[in-house]
Amino acid sequence: MTTSAAELGSIITQLTELADRLGQAGDDFNEAPTEDVATALYEAERAIRTALRATDRARNNV
């Protein structure tokens, strides 16, 4: 299978949507007594955004 720039663009869109959803979920839990849940969700959001940047760099080199 050959991955095209268009396919990577689709992945970028999905990662963006997932990161946004994680951030929103973090906001929903960002009150006592569930701050630890929010922290974990924000950490996951940051990891996805890091993956998003790496995927975008890859797409730019295709």
Secondary structure, DSSP 8 states (H G I E B T S, - for coil): ----HHHHHHHHHHHHHHHHHHHHHHHHT-STT-HHHHHHHHHHHHHHHHHHHHHHHHHHT-
